[in-house]
Amino acid sequence: MKNLKKFLAILSILTVFLASGLGGILNAPAINAATSPIPVPVALFETSLASGITSSATSMTLVSGLTKDGTTLNGTYAFIIDEGTANEEFVNTDCLNKACTAMTRGLSVVTGTTSVAALTHEHRRGASVKITDSPQLLILSRILNGNSTIPNPLSYTSGTGPVSGSDLTDKEYVLSVVNGGPVTYNQVIVAGTAGETVSAGNLLYLKTSDGRWYKTSASTASTLQSAQLAIAEGAGTLGNAITNGVLINGVDTNNTGTAGALAYASNTSGAISGTTGTTERVIGQYIVSSGGLYFNPNFYYTLTKDQKDAIAGGGTLGTPSTSNKFLTQSYLTSGALTRFGGTGADGALNVTSGTTTINLGGSATVIKNYTSINVSAGATLAFSNPHANGTIIELKSQGAVTIAGTVDASGMGAASTNTGTGVLDGTATGGQSATSIANGAAGVAFSTLSKNLYTKSSIQYIRKSVILYAGSGGGNGAQSSSGGTPSGTPGVGGFGGGAVYVECAGSLTFTGTINVSGKNGSAGAGQGSAGGGGSAGSLVILANTISTNSGTVTALGGDGGANAGGAGNPSFAGGSGGGAGGYNGAGGLNDVSINPGSGGAGRGYNNSSSSAFSGGGNDTTAGYIGLNTDFF
């Protein structure tokens, strides 16, 4: 009993201390029992009821409202009425002097706060009323045991900082730390709801459509890129909270590895790996002694100062903005820009049999934009109606180009006596009309032209620019002037070869034939001399990749027309051979039956020995086929 009294005395002191912090002192303003359920203790207070109360009354009047030291009751108090009798009852009430209201009747002898109907009684006038510490002790015991919560903030008389790790802190100290003092923590964890079954240590992403957490996979880029990542700190099932929440930054002890090693998202759903998956995403780094994983999925992707400076712009280039944007690969490969391989606006070109003819409409340049090009074995892609000075034909493909059949652009160059379309270092090119030839006189000789455009060296050949030309037409023959009167019908010069440029953004397969040769001159009639052959055109094919390049390119000057007369008759002259399509091409042949060269040859781009008599050069390699990187 003696120890029990000491224990009760200590609890009473503790009650007074806590009450001073929670409920204020006796002279403090009244505190409602609903907001301050811990009554204010007063030592040795006893009085009686000034009038009787029923068992359901919520107010009572006391005979006296003064304590032994003359202080007026003003606060929330716990009383015992009719102590030691059958009607003994604990109540909790707000008192101001003798008037007490907001009574809680029949207080439980276990909780000290709840009302028990069986413990409420009717009391007569004069019944004893004493302040008791039983409810306070019950309430404090439950708080200290963690069964109840402290109803109001605890505070110090002045700011007091913690000394040991278990000390409580006050608001003043917390604010001082936030405003400049050190803050130490290992984890940032938030509550999360699982979108599927997850386990502790799983790498998760937050799906924006439903706000739930799902397991990531490096094989699905959308679960890693532009997504909030986290690590599950416990298990979770569909639609339910994930135990212990999800870690969005800090140390995760569910995953361990070699200290300093990087951790990656894995192709295995929800897993973390030491090597990258299909989509690379570093999500952290293992810490020393296999103590866990420092999880920060963004630290590896922070821009360095040099990288930031590189994209900052400024100066004459301007500053990045909504109107001055960076170019994406998608934009560069879209139809917004002119690009290698064209736009694909003309769809797919698929020549599987027979002959498909493209009408050039008399245009100097014709550009076709295909998604793919296919000329099957046995099929022919031909052209018609070239410009008078020849047509440059550009066939562009966004995808693969397969030429197993024939592409025939022969004769798509300049008409007889006309200059072919193209530029050779500023030097005029083209057909040369023969002058009137009397008695089989020699035709007009041609001077040697520059060889700088297409030379035997591929590096010199390409010159880092694509230059195309259509072959010039052969010269017409002439009438005989024998006897002073022109007679006979002269032959017509052959058309030059067309210029063909193929641009393949996909893979090139060339096993067929491409012909850009000039046409032969026609024979004269009667005493007319024959026409000269047209010069060959040119071919350039550039591809992103080359699968097969075993086809044949034919780029020959046309032959001169045949002599219409008999042997030994100088009044009838044969036509000159057409010029070569390039230095790596062959000129046409002269008609050598009698006095060749009356009709002027189509002037080609070799002309190392080109004249009305000799025709063009005779190199056999024609055109250029290579990778687009050779030029761009």
ZIQUINOR-V503848 format. One record per backbone hydrogen bond with DSSP energy under -0.5 kcal/mol. NH is the residue of the N-H (numbers start at 1). CO is the residue of the C=O. If there is no record, write none. Layout:
nh	co
NH	CO
NH	CO
This chain:
nh	co
5	1
6	2
7	3
8	4
9	5
10	6
11	7
12	8
13	9
14	10
15	11
16	12
17	13
18	14
19	15
20	16
21	17
22	18
23	19
24	19
28	25
35	32
36	32
39	37
40	76
45	42
46	44
47	129
49	127
50	61
51	61
53	123
57	54
60	100
62	98
63	48
67	71
70	67
73	65
75	95
77	93
79	91
80	130
81	89
82	128
85	82
88	85
89	81
91	79
92	104
93	77
94	101
95	75
96	99
97	73
99	96
100	60
100	98
101	94
103	58
104	92
105	103
107	90
108	114
112	108
116	106
117	115
119	116
120	117
123	53
126	49
127	124
129	47
130	80
131	45
132	78
137	133
138	134
139	135
140	136
141	137
142	138
143	139
144	140
145	141
146	143
147	142
148	142
167	164
174	170
175	171
176	172
177	173
178	174
179	175
180	177
181	176
181	177
188	249
189	187
190	246
194	240
195	213
196	213
198	236
201	232
202	199
203	270
204	202
204	230
205	214
206	228
207	205
207	212
208	206
210	207
211	207
212	207
213	193
214	205
216	203
218	266
220	217
221	219
223	220
224	221
225	221
227	224
230	204
231	247
232	202
233	245
236	198
239	194
240	237
242	192
243	235
243	241
245	242
246	190
247	231
248	188
248	246
249	188
250	295
251	186
252	293
253	251
260	286
261	258
263	284
264	273
265	281
266	271
270	216
271	268
273	264
277	265
279	218
280	278
283	263
284	263
285	294
286	261
287	292
290	287
291	288
293	252
294	285
295	250
295	293
296	283
296	294
299	296
301	298
302	299
308	304
309	305
310	306
311	307
312	308
312	309
314	318
317	314
318	315
321	324
324	321
332	328
333	329
334	331
337	334
342	339
346	369
347	344
349	372
350	348
351	374
352	350
356	380
357	355
358	382
359	357
360	358
360	384
362	385
363	360
366	392
368	394
370	368
370	396
371	347
372	347
373	400
374	349
375	402
376	351
376	374
379	376
380	354
381	406
382	356
382	380
383	408
384	358
387	363
390	387
390	413
391	412
392	364
393	391
393	499
394	366
394	392
395	393
395	501
396	368
396	394
397	503
398	370
399	371
401	507
402	373
403	509
404	375
404	402
405	375
406	379
407	513
408	381
408	406
409	407
409	515
411	517
412	409
413	496
414	471
415	388
417	474
418	415
421	389
424	427
427	424
431	418
432	601
434	476
438	436
439	437
441	438
455	453
461	457
462	458
463	459
465	462
467	465
468	466
470	421
471	497
472	603
473	415
473	418
474	494
475	600
477	491
480	487
481	437
484	481
485	482
487	480
489	525
490	488
491	529
494	532
496	414
497	535
498	409
499	391
500	498
500	538
501	393
502	540
503	395
504	502
504	542
505	397
505	503
506	399
508	545
509	401
510	548
511	403
511	509
512	403
513	405
514	552
515	407
516	514
516	554
518	556
519	495
521	559
522	492
524	562
525	489
528	525
529	478
530	573
531	522
532	475
532	600
533	576
534	519
535	472
536	579
537	516
538	469
538	498
540	500
541	624
542	502
543	626
544	504
544	506
545	506
547	508
547	545
548	508
550	510
551	510
552	512
554	514
554	552
555	553
557	586
558	534
560	589
561	531
569	566
570	568
572	569
573	571
574	594
575	561
576	599
578	558
579	602
581	555
583	454
585	582
585	583
586	555
587	617
588	578
591	575
592	590
597	574
598	574
599	574
600	476
602	533
604	602
605	580
615	611
616	578
616	588
619	585
624	539
626	541
628	543
630	627
631	628
632	628
